[in-house]
Amino acid sequence: MPIPIDAKIPIQNEDYLVEPFEDEVLLYTVTGAKAVYMNQTAYLVWQLCGATATVAEIITCLEDSYPEQKEMIREDVHGALQTLIEAGAITLVDRPAS
């Protein structure tokens, strides 16, 4: 049974902008009040937020794309999402009823 966060859809906060650097990415608010440094894995998670995919679907997509890292992906995705949630860069919403 998936943990509750896995059934949620992560949505990007539109107030954040992205500035890529060599090995990391800076995510910051338009006002400059908040900033988050992300590694490439966290940035990939950020890019997958905001469509219709649940956290579980994002994890499955990454596990399928990077099977050699399957053991670490769930933890990495949850960690990246927690950082983004704490920064206010994403929110988790329920999937709309169909």
Phi and psi in degrees as GROMACS dihedral restraints (atoms count N, CA, C in turn):
[ dihedral_restraints ]
;  ai    aj    ak    al  type     phi  dphi    fc
    3     4     5     6     1   -69.4    20    10
    4     5     6     7     1   151.4    20    10
    6     7     8     9     1   -73.2    20    10
    7     8     9    10     1   156.8    20    10
    9    10    11    12     1   -52.1    20    10
   10    11    12    13     1   -38.2    20    10
   12    13    14    15     1   -61.5    20    10
   13    14    15    16     1   -29.9    20    10
   15    16    17    18     1   -66.2    20    10
   16    17    18    19     1   -22.2    20    10
   18    19    20    21     1   -88.8    20    10
   19    20    21    22     1    -6.1    20    10
   21    22    23    24     1   -86.9    20    10
   22    23    24    25     1   158.5    20    10
   24    25    26    27     1  -107.1    20    10
   25    26    27    28     1   119.6    20    10
   27    28    29    30     1   -81.3    20    10
   28    29    30    31     1   129.9    20    10
   30    31    32    33     1  -118.1    20    10
   31    32    33    34     1   130.8    20    10
   33    34    35    36     1   -68.5    20    10
   34    35    36    37     1   143.2    20    10
   36    37    38    39     1   -81.6    20    10
   37    38    39    40     1   119.0    20    10
   39    40    41    42     1   -68.1    20    10
   40    41    42    43     1    -9.4    20    10
   42    43    44    45     1   -77.8    20    10
   43    44    45    46     1    -5.4    20    10
   45    46    47    48     1   -99.0    20    10
   46    47    48    49     1   140.3    20    10
   48    49    50    51     1  -114.2    20    10
   49    50    51    52     1   160.2    20    10
   51    52    53    54     1  -118.0    20    10
   52    53    54    55     1   134.4    20    10
   54    55    56    57     1  -129.9    20    10
   55    56    57    58     1   105.2    20    10
   57    58    59    60     1   -76.8    20    10
   58    59    60    61     1   143.8    20    10
   60    61    62    63     1  -122.0    20    10
   61    62    63    64     1  -168.9    20    10
   63    64    65    66     1   -60.7    20    10
   64    65    66    67     1   -62.3    20    10
   66    67    68    69     1  -108.5    20    10
   67    68    69    70     1    -3.1    20    10
   69    70    71    72     1  -147.4    20    10
   70    71    72    73     1   174.8    20    10
   72    73    74    75     1  -129.6    20    10
   73    74    75    76     1   137.6    20    10
   75    76    77    78     1   -99.8    20    10
   76    77    78    79     1   125.6    20    10
   78    79    80    81     1  -111.2    20    10
   79    80    81    82     1   122.9    20    10
   81    82    83    84     1  -143.2    20    10
   82    83    84    85     1   157.8    20    10
   84    85    86    87     1   -79.4    20    10
   85    86    87    88     1   156.5    20    10
   87    88    89    90     1   -57.2    20    10
   88    89    90    91     1   -37.7    20    10
   90    91    92    93     1   -78.8    20    10
   91    92    93    94     1   -12.4    20    10
   93    94    95    96     1    79.7    20    10
   94    95    96    97     1     8.4    20    10
   96    97    98    99     1   -72.7    20    10
   97    98    99   100     1   -28.4    20    10
   99   100   101   102     1  -134.5    20    10
  100   101   102   103     1   146.7    20    10
  102   103   104   105     1  -146.1    20    10
  103   104   105   106     1   147.9    20    10
  105   106   107   108     1  -135.1    20    10
  106   107   108   109     1   126.2    20    10
  108   109   110   111     1   -90.8    20    10
  109   110   111   112     1   131.6    20    10
  111   112   113   114     1  -124.8    20    10
  112   113   114   115     1   145.2    20    10
  114   115   116   117     1   -80.5    20    10
  115   116   117   118     1   178.3    20    10
  117   118   119   120     1   -63.4    20    10
  118   119   120   121     1   -33.4    20    10
  120   121   122   123     1   -65.5    20    10
  121   122   123   124     1   -47.2    20    10
  123   124   125   126     1   -63.3    20    10
  124   125   126   127     1   -37.3    20    10
  126   127   128   129     1   -64.6    20    10
  127   128   129   130     1   -39.9    20    10
  129   130   131   132     1   -62.2    20    10
  130   131   132   133     1   -41.7    20    10
  132   133   134   135     1   -61.3    20    10
  133   134   135   136     1   -45.6    20    10
  135   136   137   138     1   -55.7    20    10
  136   137   138   139     1   -44.6    20    10
  138   139   140   141     1   -64.3    20    10
  139   140   141   142     1   -29.6    20    10
  141   142   143   144     1   -84.2    20    10
  142   143   144   145     1    -7.3    20    10
  144   145   146   147     1   -82.6    20    10
  145   146   147   148     1   146.8    20    10
  147   148   149   150     1   103.9    20    10
  148   149   150   151     1    -4.7    20    10
  150   151   152   153     1   -93.2    20    10
  151   152   153   154     1  -125.1    20    10
  153   154   155   156     1  -121.0    20    10
  154   155   156   157     1     3.9    20    10
  156   157   158   159     1   -76.4    20    10
  157   158   159   160     1   136.5    20    10
  159   160   161   162     1   -78.6    20    10
  160   161   162   163     1   169.4    20    10
  162   163   164   165     1   -58.1    20    10
  163   164   165   166     1   -43.4    20    10
  165   166   167   168     1   -60.6    20    10
  166   167   168   169     1   -39.7    20    10
  168   169   170   171     1   -68.7    20    10
  169   170   171   172     1   -36.2    20    10
  171   172   173   174     1   -63.6    20    10
  172   173   174   175     1   -44.9    20    10
  174   175   176   177     1   -60.3    20    10
  175   176   177   178     1   -46.5    20    10
  177   178   179   180     1   -61.8    20    10
  178   179   180   181     1   -42.4    20    10
  180   181   182   183     1   -58.8    20    10
  181   182   183   184     1   -45.9    20    10
  183   184   185   186     1   -69.8    20    10
  184   185   186   187     1   -37.9    20    10
  186   187   188   189     1   -63.4    20    10
  187   188   189   190     1   -38.4    20    10
  189   190   191   192     1   -68.9    20    10
  190   191   192   193     1   -36.4    20    10
  192   193   194   195     1   -77.8    20    10
  193   194   195   196     1   -30.2    20    10
  195   196   197   198     1  -130.0    20    10
  196   197   198   199     1    65.5    20    10
  198   199   200   201     1   -60.9    20    10
  199   200   201   202     1   -27.4    20    10
  201   202   203   204     1   -70.1    20    10
  202   203   204   205     1   -16.3    20    10
  204   205   206   207     1  -111.8    20    10
  205   206   207   208     1    14.8    20    10
  207   208   209   210     1   -53.2    20    10
  208   209   210   211     1   -38.5    20    10
  210   211   212   213     1   -63.8    20    10
  211   212   213   214     1   -25.9    20    10
  213   214   215   216     1  -101.5    20    10
  214   215   216   217     1   -15.7    20    10
  216   217   218   219     1   -63.7    20    10
  217   218   219   220     1   -47.5    20    10
  219   220   221   222     1   -56.4    20    10
  220   221   222   223     1   -47.9    20    10
  222   223   224   225     1   -63.9    20    10
  223   224   225   226     1   -42.1    20    10
  225   226   227   228     1   -63.3    20    10
  226   227   228   229     1   -43.1    20    10
  228   229   230   231     1   -64.7    20    10
  229   230   231   232     1   -46.5    20    10
  231   232   233   234     1   -61.4    20    10
  232   233   234   235     1   -40.6    20    10
  234   235   236   237     1   -64.1    20    10
  235   236   237   238     1   -44.1    20    10
  237   238   239   240     1   -63.6    20    10
  238   239   240   241     1   -43.7    20    10
  240   241   242   243     1   -63.2    20    10
  241   242   243   244     1   -40.9    20    10
  243   244   245   246     1   -60.9    20    10
  244   245   246   247     1   -43.7    20    10
  246   247   248   249     1   -61.4    20    10
  247   248   249   250     1   -45.0    20    10
  249   250   251   252     1   -67.2    20    10
  250   251   252   253     1   -37.0    20    10
  252   253   254   255     1   -65.4    20    10
  253   254   255   256     1   -46.7    20    10
  255   256   257   258     1   -61.4    20    10
  256   257   258   259     1   -32.0    20    10
  258   259   260   261     1   -82.0    20    10
  259   260   261   262     1    -9.2    20    10
  261   262   263   264     1    79.5    20    10
  262   263   264   265     1    14.1    20    10
  264   265   266   267     1   -80.8    20    10
  265   266   267   268     1   -22.6    20    10
  267   268   269   270     1  -139.7    20    10
  268   269   270   271     1   160.3    20    10
  270   271   272   273     1  -128.0    20    10
  271   272   273   274     1   154.4    20    10
  273   274   275   276     1  -103.7    20    10
  274   275   276   277     1   130.3    20    10
  276   277   278   279     1  -125.6    20    10
  277   278   279   280     1   158.7    20    10
  279   280   281   282     1   -76.8    20    10
  280   281   282   283     1   149.3    20    10
  282   283   284   285     1   -67.8    20    10
  283   284   285   286     1   132.2    20    10
  285   286   287   288     1   -61.3    20    10
  286   287   288   289     1   144.8    20    10
  288   289   290   291     1   -67.5    20    10
  289   290   291   292     1   140.5    20    10
